Amino acid sequence: MDFWQQYRAIDARDARFDGQFITAVSSTGIYCRPSCPARTPKPANVTFFRTSAAAHEAGYRACKRCLPEAVPGDPEWHLRSDAAARAMRLIADGEVDRAGVPGLAARLGYSPRQLNRILREELGAGALALARAHRAQTARTLLTATTLRFADIAFAAGFGSIRQFNDTVQQVFDLTPGRLREASRQRTGTDGSPTAEPGGPLRLSLSLPTRPPYDNAIFRFLAARAVAGVEIGTTTSYERLLRLPAGPAWFRAEAVEPQGDGRAALPVTVSVAGLADLPPLLSRIRRLFDLDADPVAVDAALSRDARFAALVVDAPGLRLPGSLDPHETLIRAIAGQQVTVGASTTALGRLAAAGPAVDVPGTRLDRFFPSAEDLAAAPGTLLRGPRRRDAALRAAAGRLASGSFGIGIGSDPAELRGDLLRLDGVGLWTADYVVMRVLGHPDIHLPGDASVRAGWARLSRDPTIDPAVSLDAAMAGVRPWRSYATLHLWRTAAPPTPGVAGGSVDDAA
């Protein structure tokens, strides 16, 4: 977007652009989200920044009225696969807090100096400033939504000390932590969620912002694939137990709720064994539910094709299910090759049932999804059915467990796809499906998928549609959103359940 496109967006107070750029006003020294209700500043006083970190670096502080930190993330980090985009995904996942800037740079194959140069050129701020802005966002969320002690919030948000936490909150929001919490309570009339029972795990309720419209059909997708003991899904909720560094973590998400003023949020209740696990858990939930997507842009592009326009009207804001754990997603994809969703889920349930039970208060769930280490060490046959599928699963688990195969949200899509195809027994469908889910890649086409073909065949029965147009041609016309077109075809496929979890029967397994 150029200056005047951005200016028209702030003049219209368009909430669709919240999180995609920052408006800094020189006459006030503050920066705002595009939908800020304050009077539109004069163009001469406005500077647009790509990130809030860049505005911080330029000496601006956050608007107390519109809270520009309380917005969805930028969808561009999923559209792009360059170093800056991959760095932003890893920063949001807490890589700088875990490994520092040198660790982040090493993950991306750069020196710290090279990486910081790239980020400053692209985003106006270096890796440390971007991580600091993310910590400030996490701190604001916890200050305004919970009753946690300030020391606990500082640690949970990734700050190295209470003083650093206090200074950052004061610099970014022009308020002390206490004043920021009090201002939120006066505005919302709430006192925050309960935090924990004495001696028990941290437990709190939050609302994670997203852009409307949001189609809650993603809950049905997750429910159909829920592994017994590990997760429970319904058409309006999803509950999950998972393993994080500090111990067991649990969360429950409910259907997205519109909040008015062009905003919406996913209500979640989370429980973690250690405060340091909270930011990465929230980041994983955001990716799983595709909360940072731009549904208006996706739907507008798909609607240009007559085949998909009616599907978009029926399901506006359809979201791409992401991944809670890259290793798990690869294991699930291999288990789902050439079998139905139900058969794959049952097989994975048997694997989970063979592992040790986990006791987490307040939930019926009692199992972790089997890790690569668990599967690599398990005796005998892992999966019933084709022996090549079982061999592929064991081989992949062994590579993951040994660290000889890397897969993560910071991966380059093309490199990851090539690495996956070099694994024994992994074919095109599995590689593309894993890239789509793990990276939230918006432009994946699965031409050999049986449900994609079934959905396309059903669309082609419409007499108003030109039958000469092929599936590949139609998909090419909706780039870079072919993953979302794939979701619409899965939804259209008949019969809708049980669906096909794996690739085509011709796909290598």
BELSULQUI-V129366 format. One record per residue. N is the residue number from 1. RES is the residue in three letters. SS is DSSP state (alpha for helix, beta for strand, coil for the rest). PSI is psi in whole degrees, -180 to 180 (NA if undefined). OMEGA is omega in whole degrees, 0 to 359 (NA if undefined). Layout:
# BELSULQUI-V129366
n->N res->RES ss->SS psi->PSI omega->OMEGA
n->N res->RES ss->SS psi->PSI omega->OMEGA
This chain:
# BELSULQUI-V129366
n->1 res->MET ss->coil psi->138 omega->176
n->2 res->ASP ss->coil psi->179 omega->185
n->3 res->PHE ss->alpha psi->-47 omega->187
n->4 res->TRP ss->alpha psi->-30 omega->172
n->5 res->GLN ss->alpha psi->-43 omega->178
n->6 res->GLN ss->alpha psi->-39 omega->181
n->7 res->TYR ss->alpha psi->-41 omega->177
n->8 res->ARG ss->alpha psi->-34 omega->179
n->9 res->ALA ss->alpha psi->-42 omega->180
n->10 res->ILE ss->alpha psi->-31 omega->178
n->11 res->ASP ss->alpha psi->-33 omega->178
n->12 res->ALA ss->coil psi->-4 omega->182
n->13 res->ARG ss->coil psi->50 omega->187
n->14 res->ASP ss->coil psi->109 omega->183
n->15 res->ALA ss->alpha psi->-15 omega->179
n->16 res->ARG ss->alpha psi->-24 omega->184
n->17 res->PHE ss->alpha psi->1 omega->176
n->18 res->ASP ss->beta psi->130 omega->181
n->19 res->GLY ss->coil psi->-12 omega->182
n->20 res->GLN ss->coil psi->-22 omega->171
n->21 res->PHE ss->beta psi->168 omega->183
n->22 res->ILE ss->beta psi->139 omega->177
n->23 res->THR ss->beta psi->116 omega->178
n->24 res->ALA ss->beta psi->136 omega->185
n->25 res->VAL ss->beta psi->115 omega->186
n->26 res->SER ss->coil psi->-30 omega->183
n->27 res->SER ss->coil psi->-20 omega->180
n->28 res->THR ss->coil psi->-20 omega->182
n->29 res->GLY ss->coil psi->18 omega->181
n->30 res->ILE ss->beta psi->162 omega->173
n->31 res->TYR ss->beta psi->151 omega->188
n->32 res->CYS ss->beta psi->164 omega->167
n->33 res->ARG ss->coil psi->159 omega->181
n->34 res->PRO ss->coil psi->-29 omega->184
n->35 res->SER ss->coil psi->12 omega->182
n->36 res->CYS ss->coil psi->132 omega->183
n->37 res->PRO ss->coil psi->-4 omega->180
n->38 res->ALA ss->coil psi->163 omega->180
n->39 res->ARG ss->coil psi->138 omega->181
n->40 res->THR ss->coil psi->126 omega->181
n->41 res->PRO ss->coil psi->163 omega->176
n->42 res->LYS ss->coil psi->144 omega->181
n->43 res->PRO ss->alpha psi->-36 omega->182
n->44 res->ALA ss->alpha psi->-22 omega->182
n->45 res->ASN ss->alpha psi->1 omega->188
n->46 res->VAL ss->beta psi->136 omega->168
n->47 res->THR ss->beta psi->133 omega->179
n->48 res->PHE ss->beta psi->133 omega->178
n->49 res->PHE ss->beta psi->151 omega->180
n->50 res->ARG ss->coil psi->-34 omega->183
n->51 res->THR ss->coil psi->161 omega->175
n->52 res->SER ss->alpha psi->-31 omega->178
n->53 res->ALA ss->alpha psi->-40 omega->178
n->54 res->ALA ss->alpha psi->-38 omega->176
n->55 res->ALA ss->alpha psi->-41 omega->176
n->56 res->HIS ss->alpha psi->-47 omega->182
n->57 res->GLU ss->alpha psi->-30 omega->180
n->58 res->ALA ss->coil psi->0 omega->174
n->59 res->GLY ss->coil psi->10 omega->179
n->60 res->TYR ss->coil psi->157 omega->177
n->61 res->ARG ss->beta psi->160 omega->185
n->62 res->ALA ss->beta psi->145 omega->177
n->63 res->CYS ss->coil psi->131 omega->180
n->64 res->LYS ss->coil psi->-16 omega->184
n->65 res->ARG ss->coil psi->-46 omega->186
n->66 res->CYS ss->coil psi->-9 omega->179
n->67 res->LEU ss->coil psi->71 omega->185
n->68 res->PRO ss->coil psi->-14 omega->176
n->69 res->GLU ss->coil psi->-19 omega->184
n->70 res->ALA ss->coil psi->59 omega->184
n->71 res->VAL ss->coil psi->162 omega->172
n->72 res->PRO ss->coil psi->163 omega->177
n->73 res->GLY ss->coil psi->173 omega->182
n->74 res->ASP ss->coil psi->123 omega->181
n->75 res->PRO ss->coil psi->-15 omega->184
n->76 res->GLU ss->alpha psi->-24 omega->182
n->77 res->TRP ss->alpha psi->-17 omega->174
n->78 res->HIS ss->alpha psi->-25 omega->178
n->79 res->LEU ss->alpha psi->-34 omega->184
n->80 res->ARG ss->coil psi->154 omega->178
n->81 res->SER ss->coil psi->17 omega->179
n->82 res->ASP ss->coil psi->180 omega->185
n->83 res->ALA ss->alpha psi->-39 omega->182
n->84 res->ALA ss->alpha psi->-44 omega->180
n->85 res->ALA ss->alpha psi->-43 omega->179
n->86 res->ARG ss->alpha psi->-37 omega->177
n->87 res->ALA ss->alpha psi->-41 omega->181
n->88 res->MET ss->alpha psi->-38 omega->177
n->89 res->ARG ss->alpha psi->-42 omega->181
n->90 res->LEU ss->alpha psi->-37 omega->177
n->91 res->ILE ss->alpha psi->-44 omega->178
n->92 res->ALA ss->alpha psi->-28 omega->179
n->93 res->ASP ss->coil psi->-1 omega->175
n->94 res->GLY ss->coil psi->19 omega->183
n->95 res->GLU ss->alpha psi->-38 omega->180
n->96 res->VAL ss->alpha psi->-37 omega->178
n->97 res->ASP ss->alpha psi->-34 omega->182
n->98 res->ARG ss->alpha psi->-43 omega->190
n->99 res->ALA ss->alpha psi->0 omega->182
n->100 res->GLY ss->alpha psi->175 omega->179
n->101 res->VAL ss->alpha psi->-39 omega->177
n->102 res->PRO ss->alpha psi->-39 omega->178
n->103 res->GLY ss->alpha psi->-40 omega->177
n->104 res->LEU ss->alpha psi->-47 omega->181
n->105 res->ALA ss->alpha psi->-42 omega->180
n->106 res->ALA ss->alpha psi->-39 omega->178
n->107 res->ARG ss->alpha psi->-32 omega->184
n->108 res->LEU ss->alpha psi->-5 omega->178
n->109 res->GLY ss->coil psi->26 omega->179
n->110 res->TYR ss->coil psi->165 omega->168
n->111 res->SER ss->coil psi->157 omega->177
n->112 res->PRO ss->alpha psi->-40 omega->180
n->113 res->ARG ss->alpha psi->-45 omega->179
n->114 res->GLN ss->alpha psi->-44 omega->182
n->115 res->LEU ss->alpha psi->-45 omega->180
n->116 res->ASN ss->alpha psi->-36 omega->177
n->117 res->ARG ss->alpha psi->-44 omega->179
n->118 res->ILE ss->alpha psi->-46 omega->184
n->119 res->LEU ss->alpha psi->-38 omega->179
n->120 res->ARG ss->alpha psi->-39 omega->178
n->121 res->GLU ss->alpha psi->-40 omega->184
n->122 res->GLU ss->alpha psi->-40 omega->193
n->123 res->LEU ss->alpha psi->-6 omega->177
n->124 res->GLY ss->coil psi->7 omega->181
n->125 res->ALA ss->coil psi->152 omega->178
n->126 res->GLY ss->coil psi->178 omega->185
n->127 res->ALA ss->alpha psi->-42 omega->182
n->128 res->LEU ss->alpha psi->-40 omega->178
n->129 res->ALA ss->alpha psi->-39 omega->178
n->130 res->LEU ss->alpha psi->-41 omega->177
n->131 res->ALA ss->alpha psi->-39 omega->178
n->132 res->ARG ss->alpha psi->-41 omega->178
n->133 res->ALA ss->alpha psi->-38 omega->179
n->134 res->HIS ss->alpha psi->-38 omega->176
n->135 res->ARG ss->alpha psi->-41 omega->179
n->136 res->ALA ss->alpha psi->-39 omega->178
n->137 res->GLN ss->alpha psi->-44 omega->178
n->138 res->THR ss->alpha psi->-43 omega->180
n->139 res->ALA ss->alpha psi->-42 omega->179
n->140 res->ARG ss->alpha psi->-43 omega->179
n->141 res->THR ss->alpha psi->-46 omega->183
n->142 res->LEU ss->alpha psi->-34 omega->178
n->143 res->LEU ss->alpha psi->-40 omega->186
n->144 res->THR ss->alpha psi->-19 omega->186
n->145 res->ALA ss->alpha psi->-7 omega->184
n->146 res->THR ss->beta psi->173 omega->175
n->147 res->THR ss->coil psi->22 omega->178
n->148 res->LEU ss->coil psi->148 omega->173
n->149 res->ARG ss->coil psi->152 omega->182
n->150 res->PHE ss->alpha psi->-38 omega->179
n->151 res->ALA ss->alpha psi->-40 omega->179
n->152 res->ASP ss->alpha psi->-40 omega->179
n->153 res->ILE ss->alpha psi->-42 omega->179
n->154 res->ALA ss->alpha psi->-44 omega->181
n->155 res->PHE ss->alpha psi->-44 omega->182
n->156 res->ALA ss->alpha psi->-36 omega->182
n->157 res->ALA ss->alpha psi->-9 omega->176
n->158 res->GLY ss->coil psi->8 omega->179
n->159 res->PHE ss->coil psi->148 omega->182
n->160 res->GLY ss->coil psi->-16 omega->181
n->161 res->SER ss->coil psi->163 omega->177
n->162 res->ILE ss->alpha psi->-40 omega->181
n->163 res->ARG ss->alpha psi->-44 omega->178
n->164 res->GLN ss->alpha psi->-41 omega->177
n->165 res->PHE ss->alpha psi->-50 omega->181
n->166 res->ASN ss->alpha psi->-45 omega->182
n->167 res->ASP ss->alpha psi->-42 omega->182
n->168 res->THR ss->alpha psi->-46 omega->179
n->169 res->VAL ss->alpha psi->-43 omega->180
n->170 res->GLN ss->alpha psi->-43 omega->182
n->171 res->GLN ss->alpha psi->-41 omega->185
n->172 res->VAL ss->alpha psi->-44 omega->188
n->173 res->PHE ss->alpha psi->-5 omega->182
n->174 res->ASP ss->coil psi->31 omega->178
n->175 res->LEU ss->coil psi->148 omega->171
n->176 res->THR ss->coil psi->161 omega->177
n->177 res->PRO ss->alpha psi->-41 omega->179
n->178 res->GLY ss->alpha psi->-42 omega->180
n->179 res->ARG ss->alpha psi->-37 omega->179
n->180 res->LEU ss->alpha psi->-43 omega->178
n->181 res->ARG ss->alpha psi->-44 omega->182
n->182 res->GLU ss->alpha psi->-40 omega->179
n->183 res->ALA ss->alpha psi->-38 omega->179
n->184 res->SER ss->alpha psi->-41 omega->180
n->185 res->ARG ss->alpha psi->-38 omega->178
n->186 res->GLN ss->alpha psi->-35 omega->182
n->187 res->ARG ss->alpha psi->-40 omega->186
n->188 res->THR ss->alpha psi->-20 omega->182
n->189 res->GLY ss->coil psi->18 omega->179
n->190 res->THR ss->coil psi->160 omega->182
n->191 res->ASP ss->coil psi->12 omega->180
n->192 res->GLY ss->coil psi->164 omega->183
n->193 res->SER ss->beta psi->158 omega->174
n->194 res->PRO ss->coil psi->154 omega->187
n->195 res->THR ss->coil psi->-48 omega->183
n->196 res->ALA ss->beta psi->152 omega->168
n->197 res->GLU ss->coil psi->152 omega->179
n->198 res->PRO ss->coil psi->125 omega->179
n->199 res->GLY ss->coil psi->0 omega->182
n->200 res->GLY ss->coil psi->-180 omega->180
n->201 res->PRO ss->coil psi->155 omega->175
n->202 res->LEU ss->beta psi->134 omega->181
n->203 res->ARG ss->beta psi->127 omega->182
n->204 res->LEU ss->beta psi->164 omega->181
n->205 res->SER ss->beta psi->138 omega->183
n->206 res->LEU ss->beta psi->164 omega->172
n->207 res->SER ss->beta psi->121 omega->182
n->208 res->LEU ss->beta psi->118 omega->186
n->209 res->PRO ss->beta psi->148 omega->175
n->210 res->THR ss->beta psi->173 omega->179
n->211 res->ARG ss->coil psi->130 omega->174
n->212 res->PRO ss->coil psi->159 omega->359
n->213 res->PRO ss->coil psi->158 omega->179
n->214 res->TYR ss->coil psi->119 omega->180
n->215 res->ASP ss->coil psi->117 omega->183
n->216 res->ASN ss->coil psi->11 omega->175
n->217 res->ALA ss->coil psi->-17 omega->178
n->218 res->ILE ss->alpha psi->-28 omega->178
n->219 res->PHE ss->alpha psi->-37 omega->177
n->220 res->ARG ss->alpha psi->-38 omega->178
n->221 res->PHE ss->alpha psi->-47 omega->181
n->222 res->LEU ss->alpha psi->-37 omega->181
n->223 res->ALA ss->alpha psi->-39 omega->182
n->224 res->ALA ss->alpha psi->-21 omega->183
n->225 res->ARG ss->coil psi->12 omega->184
n->226 res->ALA ss->coil psi->129 omega->179
n->227 res->VAL ss->coil psi->125 omega->184
n->228 res->ALA ss->coil psi->134 omega->179
n->229 res->GLY ss->coil psi->-25 omega->182
n->230 res->VAL ss->coil psi->-37 omega->185
n->231 res->GLU ss->beta psi->154 omega->177
n->232 res->ILE ss->beta psi->130 omega->180
n->233 res->GLY ss->beta psi->146 omega->171
n->234 res->THR ss->coil psi->-176 omega->179
n->235 res->THR ss->coil psi->-12 omega->182
n->236 res->THR ss->coil psi->6 omega->181
n->237 res->SER ss->beta psi->160 omega->177
n->238 res->TYR ss->beta psi->129 omega->182
n->239 res->GLU ss->beta psi->138 omega->189
n->240 res->ARG ss->beta psi->143 omega->173
n->241 res->LEU ss->beta psi->134 omega->179
n->242 res->LEU ss->beta psi->163 omega->184
n->243 res->ARG ss->beta psi->124 omega->176
n->244 res->LEU ss->beta psi->168 omega->186
n->245 res->PRO ss->coil psi->-38 omega->183
n->246 res->ALA ss->coil psi->-10 omega->181
n->247 res->GLY ss->beta psi->-162 omega->182
n->248 res->PRO ss->beta psi->142 omega->174
n->249 res->ALA ss->beta psi->150 omega->182
n->250 res->TRP ss->beta psi->148 omega->171
n->251 res->PHE ss->beta psi->158 omega->174
n->252 res->ARG ss->beta psi->127 omega->178
n->253 res->ALA ss->beta psi->143 omega->178
n->254 res->GLU ss->beta psi->166 omega->181
n->255 res->ALA ss->coil psi->143 omega->180
n->256 res->VAL ss->coil psi->138 omega->182
n->257 res->GLU ss->beta psi->127 omega->173
n->258 res->PRO ss->beta psi->142 omega->180
n->259 res->GLN ss->beta psi->5 omega->183
n->260 res->GLY ss->beta psi->168 omega->179
n->261 res->ASP ss->coil psi->31 omega->178
n->262 res->GLY ss->coil psi->26 omega->182
n->263 res->ARG ss->beta psi->159 omega->178
n->264 res->ALA ss->beta psi->164 omega->182
n->265 res->ALA ss->beta psi->151 omega->175
n->266 res->LEU ss->beta psi->115 omega->177
n->267 res->PRO ss->beta psi->130 omega->179
n->268 res->VAL ss->beta psi->147 omega->168
n->269 res->THR ss->beta psi->130 omega->185
n->270 res->VAL ss->beta psi->154 omega->176
n->271 res->SER ss->beta psi->129 omega->179
n->272 res->VAL ss->beta psi->151 omega->179
n->273 res->ALA ss->coil psi->-27 omega->180
n->274 res->GLY ss->coil psi->145 omega->185
n->275 res->LEU ss->coil psi->-33 omega->182
n->276 res->ALA ss->coil psi->-20 omega->180
n->277 res->ASP ss->alpha psi->-12 omega->187
n->278 res->LEU ss->alpha psi->-52 omega->180
n->279 res->PRO ss->alpha psi->-47 omega->178
n->280 res->PRO ss->alpha psi->-32 omega->177
n->281 res->LEU ss->alpha psi->-46 omega->179
n->282 res->LEU ss->alpha psi->-38 omega->178
n->283 res->SER ss->alpha psi->-41 omega->179
n->284 res->ARG ss->alpha psi->-40 omega->178
n->285 res->ILE ss->alpha psi->-42 omega->178
n->286 res->ARG ss->alpha psi->-43 omega->180
n->287 res->ARG ss->alpha psi->-40 omega->181
n->288 res->LEU ss->alpha psi->-42 omega->184
n->289 res->PHE ss->coil psi->9 omega->174
n->290 res->ASP ss->coil psi->47 omega->186
n->291 res->LEU ss->coil psi->-18 omega->184
n->292 res->ASP ss->coil psi->8 omega->180
n->293 res->ALA ss->coil psi->161 omega->173
n->294 res->ASP ss->coil psi->88 omega->187
n->295 res->PRO ss->alpha psi->-29 omega->180
n->296 res->VAL ss->alpha psi->-43 omega->179
n->297 res->ALA ss->alpha psi->-42 omega->180
n->298 res->VAL ss->alpha psi->-51 omega->184
n->299 res->ASP ss->alpha psi->-36 omega->179
n->300 res->ALA ss->alpha psi->-41 omega->180
n->301 res->ALA ss->alpha psi->-44 omega->179
n->302 res->LEU ss->alpha psi->-33 omega->183
n->303 res->SER ss->alpha psi->-14 omega->177
n->304 res->ARG ss->coil psi->-17 omega->177
n->305 res->ASP ss->coil psi->126 omega->184
n->306 res->ALA ss->alpha psi->-29 omega->182
n->307 res->ARG ss->alpha psi->-34 omega->183
n->308 res->PHE ss->alpha psi->-15 omega->185
n->309 res->ALA ss->alpha psi->-45 omega->180
n->310 res->ALA ss->alpha psi->-33 omega->179
n->311 res->LEU ss->alpha psi->-38 omega->179
n->312 res->VAL ss->alpha psi->-39 omega->177
n->313 res->VAL ss->alpha psi->-38 omega->181
n->314 res->ASP ss->alpha psi->-30 omega->183
n->315 res->ALA ss->coil psi->69 omega->178
n->316 res->PRO ss->coil psi->142 omega->177
n->317 res->GLY ss->coil psi->27 omega->177
n->318 res->LEU ss->coil psi->135 omega->186
n->319 res->ARG ss->coil psi->154 omega->181
n->320 res->LEU ss->coil psi->112 omega->179
n->321 res->PRO ss->coil psi->130 omega->182
n->322 res->GLY ss->coil psi->-145 omega->187
n->323 res->SER ss->coil psi->133 omega->173
n->324 res->LEU ss->coil psi->-28 omega->182
n->325 res->ASP ss->coil psi->120 omega->183
n->326 res->PRO ss->alpha psi->-41 omega->179
n->327 res->HIS ss->alpha psi->-45 omega->180
n->328 res->GLU ss->alpha psi->-42 omega->181
n->329 res->THR ss->alpha psi->-40 omega->177
n->330 res->LEU ss->alpha psi->-43 omega->179
n->331 res->ILE ss->alpha psi->-44 omega->178
n->332 res->ARG ss->alpha psi->-43 omega->182
n->333 res->ALA ss->alpha psi->-42 omega->179
n->334 res->ILE ss->alpha psi->-42 omega->178
n->335 res->ALA ss->alpha psi->-25 omega->182
n->336 res->GLY ss->coil psi->0 omega->181
n->337 res->GLN ss->coil psi->127 omega->172
n->338 res->GLN ss->coil psi->16 omega->177
n->339 res->VAL ss->coil psi->170 omega->180
n->340 res->THR ss->beta psi->166 omega->176
n->341 res->VAL ss->alpha psi->-46 omega->182
n->342 res->GLY ss->alpha psi->-43 omega->180
n->343 res->ALA ss->alpha psi->-41 omega->179
n->344 res->SER ss->alpha psi->-45 omega->182
n->345 res->THR ss->alpha psi->-39 omega->178
n->346 res->THR ss->alpha psi->-43 omega->180
n->347 res->ALA ss->alpha psi->-42 omega->179
n->348 res->LEU ss->alpha psi->-32 omega->176
n->349 res->GLY ss->alpha psi->-38 omega->177
n->350 res->ARG ss->alpha psi->-40 omega->179
n->351 res->LEU ss->alpha psi->-42 omega->180
n->352 res->ALA ss->alpha psi->-39 omega->182
n->353 res->ALA ss->alpha psi->-25 omega->180
n->354 res->ALA ss->coil psi->-13 omega->181
n->355 res->GLY ss->coil psi->176 omega->181
n->356 res->PRO ss->coil psi->150 omega->178
n->357 res->ALA ss->coil psi->153 omega->178
n->358 res->VAL ss->coil psi->132 omega->182
n->359 res->ASP ss->coil psi->109 omega->177
n->360 res->VAL ss->coil psi->118 omega->183
n->361 res->PRO ss->coil psi->142 omega->173
n->362 res->GLY ss->coil psi->8 omega->179
n->363 res->THR ss->coil psi->151 omega->176
n->364 res->ARG ss->coil psi->-12 omega->181
n->365 res->LEU ss->coil psi->142 omega->185
n->366 res->ASP ss->coil psi->19 omega->183
n->367 res->ARG ss->coil psi->145 omega->165
n->368 res->PHE ss->coil psi->153 omega->169
n->369 res->PHE ss->coil psi->137 omega->183
n->370 res->PRO ss->coil psi->130 omega->180
n->371 res->SER ss->coil psi->169 omega->176
n->372 res->ALA ss->alpha psi->-37 omega->178
n->373 res->GLU ss->alpha psi->-41 omega->178
n->374 res->ASP ss->alpha psi->-46 omega->184
n->375 res->LEU ss->alpha psi->-38 omega->180
n->376 res->ALA ss->alpha psi->-32 omega->182
n->377 res->ALA ss->alpha psi->-10 omega->184
n->378 res->ALA ss->coil psi->138 omega->180
n->379 res->PRO ss->coil psi->160 omega->172
n->380 res->GLY ss->coil psi->-163 omega->182
n->381 res->THR ss->coil psi->134 omega->178
n->382 res->LEU ss->coil psi->-43 omega->184
n->383 res->LEU ss->coil psi->137 omega->171
n->384 res->ARG ss->coil psi->156 omega->179
n->385 res->GLY ss->coil psi->-149 omega->184
n->386 res->PRO ss->coil psi->131 omega->182
n->387 res->ARG ss->alpha psi->-31 omega->180
n->388 res->ARG ss->alpha psi->-33 omega->178
n->389 res->ARG ss->alpha psi->-43 omega->178
n->390 res->ASP ss->alpha psi->-41 omega->179
n->391 res->ALA ss->alpha psi->-38 omega->179
n->392 res->ALA ss->alpha psi->-41 omega->179
n->393 res->LEU ss->alpha psi->-46 omega->181
n->394 res->ARG ss->alpha psi->-40 omega->180
n->395 res->ALA ss->alpha psi->-44 omega->180
n->396 res->ALA ss->alpha psi->-42 omega->179
n->397 res->ALA ss->alpha psi->-40 omega->179
n->398 res->GLY ss->alpha psi->-42 omega->179
n->399 res->ARG ss->alpha psi->-42 omega->179
n->400 res->LEU ss->alpha psi->-44 omega->183
n->401 res->ALA ss->alpha psi->-35 omega->182
n->402 res->SER ss->alpha psi->-13 omega->183
n->403 res->GLY ss->coil psi->7 omega->181
n->404 res->SER ss->coil psi->-9 omega->176
n->405 res->PHE ss->coil psi->125 omega->182
n->406 res->GLY ss->coil psi->137 omega->177
n->407 res->ILE ss->coil psi->130 omega->181
n->408 res->GLY ss->coil psi->176 omega->184
n->409 res->ILE ss->coil psi->-15 omega->177
n->410 res->GLY ss->coil psi->5 omega->182
n->411 res->SER ss->coil psi->149 omega->170
n->412 res->ASP ss->coil psi->131 omega->185
n->413 res->PRO ss->alpha psi->-47 omega->182
n->414 res->ALA ss->alpha psi->-42 omega->179
n->415 res->GLU ss->alpha psi->-42 omega->179
n->416 res->LEU ss->alpha psi->-43 omega->180
n->417 res->ARG ss->alpha psi->-44 omega->179
n->418 res->GLY ss->alpha psi->-41 omega->179
n->419 res->ASP ss->alpha psi->-40 omega->179
n->420 res->LEU ss->alpha psi->-42 omega->181
n->421 res->LEU ss->alpha psi->-19 omega->177
n->422 res->ARG ss->coil psi->-7 omega->175
n->423 res->LEU ss->coil psi->142 omega->178
n->424 res->ASP ss->coil psi->129 omega->174
n->425 res->GLY ss->coil psi->5 omega->179
n->426 res->VAL ss->coil psi->122 omega->181
n->427 res->GLY ss->coil psi->-171 omega->186
n->428 res->LEU ss->alpha psi->-45 omega->181
n->429 res->TRP ss->alpha psi->-49 omega->183
n->430 res->THR ss->alpha psi->-46 omega->181
n->431 res->ALA ss->alpha psi->-47 omega->182
n->432 res->ASP ss->alpha psi->-39 omega->179
n->433 res->TYR ss->alpha psi->-43 omega->180
n->434 res->VAL ss->alpha psi->-42 omega->177
n->435 res->VAL ss->alpha psi->-42 omega->180
n->436 res->MET ss->alpha psi->-46 omega->184
n->437 res->ARG ss->alpha psi->-47 omega->185
n->438 res->VAL ss->alpha psi->-45 omega->183
n->439 res->LEU ss->coil psi->-3 omega->186
n->440 res->GLY ss->coil psi->33 omega->187
n->441 res->HIS ss->coil psi->124 omega->187
n->442 res->PRO ss->coil psi->-6 omega->190
n->443 res->ASP ss->coil psi->51 omega->179
n->444 res->ILE ss->coil psi->133 omega->177
n->445 res->HIS ss->coil psi->132 omega->180
n->446 res->LEU ss->coil psi->75 omega->187
n->447 res->PRO ss->coil psi->-25 omega->181
n->448 res->GLY ss->coil psi->-1 omega->182
n->449 res->ASP ss->coil psi->130 omega->185
n->450 res->ALA ss->alpha psi->-38 omega->180
n->451 res->SER ss->alpha psi->-34 omega->175
n->452 res->VAL ss->alpha psi->-45 omega->180
n->453 res->ARG ss->alpha psi->-37 omega->179
n->454 res->ALA ss->alpha psi->-41 omega->178
n->455 res->GLY ss->alpha psi->-40 omega->179
n->456 res->TRP ss->alpha psi->-40 omega->179
n->457 res->ALA ss->alpha psi->-38 omega->180
n->458 res->ARG ss->alpha psi->-40 omega->177
n->459 res->LEU ss->alpha psi->-36 omega->186
n->460 res->SER ss->alpha psi->-13 omega->177
n->461 res->ARG ss->coil psi->-16 omega->181
n->462 res->ASP ss->coil psi->119 omega->184
n->463 res->PRO ss->coil psi->-17 omega->180
n->464 res->THR ss->coil psi->-7 omega->182
n->465 res->ILE ss->coil psi->137 omega->179
n->466 res->ASP ss->coil psi->114 omega->183
n->467 res->PRO ss->coil psi->-12 omega->183
n->468 res->ALA ss->coil psi->-16 omega->181
n->469 res->VAL ss->coil psi->128 omega->182
n->470 res->SER ss->coil psi->165 omega->176
n->471 res->LEU ss->alpha psi->-46 omega->182
n->472 res->ASP ss->alpha psi->-40 omega->180
n->473 res->ALA ss->alpha psi->-43 omega->179
n->474 res->ALA ss->alpha psi->-41 omega->179
n->475 res->MET ss->alpha psi->-39 omega->179
n->476 res->ALA ss->alpha psi->-29 omega->181
n->477 res->GLY ss->coil psi->-11 omega->181
n->478 res->VAL ss->coil psi->14 omega->176
n->479 res->ARG ss->coil psi->143 omega->10
n->480 res->PRO ss->coil psi->39 omega->185
n->481 res->TRP ss->coil psi->33 omega->184
n->482 res->ARG ss->alpha psi->-27 omega->177
n->483 res->SER ss->alpha psi->-40 omega->180
n->484 res->TYR ss->alpha psi->-36 omega->173
n->485 res->ALA ss->alpha psi->-38 omega->177
n->486 res->THR ss->alpha psi->-43 omega->178
n->487 res->LEU ss->alpha psi->-41 omega->178
n->488 res->HIS ss->alpha psi->-38 omega->178
n->489 res->LEU ss->alpha psi->-40 omega->175
n->490 res->TRP ss->alpha psi->-41 omega->181
n->491 res->ARG ss->alpha psi->-33 omega->182
n->492 res->THR ss->alpha psi->-25 omega->186
n->493 res->ALA ss->coil psi->142 omega->178
n->494 res->ALA ss->coil psi->135 omega->355
n->495 res->PRO ss->coil psi->150 omega->184
n->496 res->PRO ss->coil psi->-28 omega->178
n->497 res->THR ss->coil psi->141 omega->355
n->498 res->PRO ss->coil psi->139 omega->180
n->499 res->GLY ss->coil psi->175 omega->179
n->500 res->VAL ss->beta psi->121 omega->181
n->501 res->ALA ss->coil psi->-28 omega->186
n->502 res->GLY ss->coil psi->-176 omega->180
n->503 res->GLY ss->coil psi->-166 omega->180
n->504 res->SER ss->coil psi->163 omega->179
n->505 res->VAL ss->coil psi->-15 omega->179
n->506 res->ASP ss->coil psi->-9 omega->184
n->507 res->ASP ss->coil psi->138 omega->178
n->508 res->ALA ss->coil psi->140 omega->182
n->509 res->ALA ss->coil psi->NA omega->NA
